[in-house]
Amino acid sequence: MTPAARSALKSDRSDWIHTAVLRGLALVAAMALMATIHAFEVRDGAYHAFPSDDLQQVLNAAATNTLVKTIRVHEGTLGLPR
């Protein structure tokens, strides 16, 4: 194998690894973002806030949603994050 071919092969392998690592990091970041953004339920035309939910997140989501404005607060103690 010529030095030029060896260099091209090494570059292709490096590009592939770089792309795979970036895709993996993007997937992890997206999953973390989804977990923090959507901790409440939207069903039956309303947001459903449960004791384990961040009530401020539910209020913010309803405020920015043009279609769903109803929030059903379920039994329990809801609070704001500390």
Summary of the structure (lengths in Angstrom):
residues: 82
radius of gyration: 22.9
end to end distance: 62.8
largest distance: 72.6
contacts: 166
relative contact order: 0.12
helix: 55%
strand: 15%
